Amino acid sequence: MYHQQYQIPFNKPFLTGKETDYIREAVASGKISGDGLFTARCQAFFEARYGFSKTLLTTSCTDALEMCALLLNIKSGDEVIMPSFTFVSAANAFLLRGARLVFADSSPQHPNIDETQLESLITPRTRAIVLVHYGGMACNMNAIQQIAHRHGLTIIEDAAHATDARYCPPNETPQYLGGIGSLATFSFHETKNVMAGEGGLLVINDSALRSRAEIIREKGTNRAAFFRNEVAKYQWVDIGSSFLPSELIAAFLYAQLEQISVIQQKRIAIWQHYHQYLQQLPRYGVALPQMPSYAECNGHLYYIVCRSATERDQLIAYLKTHSIYTAFHYQSLHQSPFFQPLHDGRPLPYADLYSDRLLRLPLYYELELNSVEKICALMEQFYAS
Ligand SMILES: *Cc1c(COP(=O)(O)O)cnc(C)c1O
């Protein structure tokens, strides 16, 4: 998503300046395949900053989600619940293992899963719930964990948007997103807060899944244990695939991670600027993000919810005439050309509402605050006319 021909594109990948230095360093070291120094540095960064007990760098968030399905031994007949308003990666990961996908609706207040409807979707065959913290906004984790515990279900957090975001229930210690479910996944695709072009991370919070995660990531071999001198030779011990990125990706990512505080501060400032300058829009029937009290903003994306799909198209076109590129987001998976014939027919009105009416505004590190003000002024002009 470049659209760089616009004065204000939707996204512009930010480079800290150290990426190519570190890539050169990785090349010069002679260790260019995976699990070298930079991979170890990236993983140590996540473990230290967020308290994740075990992390593994992967080639994408999609790969990390596929690892989750393998790790949980998902098989034909198992059911997995996930929101319909999300990216297709989680759906594919579990479908590839033969699971039946049970799509959940979004909340009327925000695009996250509506946890009040979760229990009605659970059957004796349900194995797992995949959560997406949309825009880095935490799902209602206490409520969801209680339901999962009651029914013996595994929680997987698709935290692709949620780097550096926290779940902050009142009177409880805040927790970093990605550290709550048994497993969690992050993405470093170039549209995310910290990025490496492509890249991902698997977080293994359930220690029982640790050693097998290493094996699955290394083509089903115990290569990682071999290099730690824990086994005499490395062998094929389980199913697996190749999920580890080269050191070139890790080197790039590490340059970004070193600057994460600066990146986050800037993105959050832009988010708050939009929120402040768009306060007049609700009087025209447009909804702004409503952050639940337990969710902390990480400045991943800023969205509004228009009154109709037609109005959204008109607003996109209007902003384009001013050389500003805005973008809608996910299209409900239960209505997709591929899955619609397989869906059980339940209407999911809020997933459809966000598919049809949600609009994301430009948000990237180099976006100037006066550009944000200009975008907000134009939007108000659009609605006032
Ligand atoms: C970006 C994204 C993914 C996919 O990430 P990749 O690293 O591109 O595989 C998965 N889920 C969500 C919610 C995303 O936003």
The ligand as a Gaussian input file, in Angstrom:
#p B3LYP/6-31G(d) Opt

LIG

0 1
 C       -0.992000      -8.001000       9.079000
 C       -1.886000      -8.995000       9.736000
 C       -1.682000     -10.377000       9.613000
 C       -0.681000     -10.978000       8.670000
 O        0.593000     -10.625000       8.931000
 P        1.759000     -11.119000       7.950000
 O        2.975000     -10.838000       8.758000
 O        1.639000     -10.266000       6.735000
 O        1.552000     -12.547000       7.675000
 C       -2.466000     -11.232000      10.344000
 N       -3.437000     -10.778000      11.138000
 C       -3.698000      -9.459000      11.246000
 C       -4.774000      -9.013000      12.173000
 C       -2.948000      -8.538000      10.527000
 O       -3.224000      -7.240000      10.627000

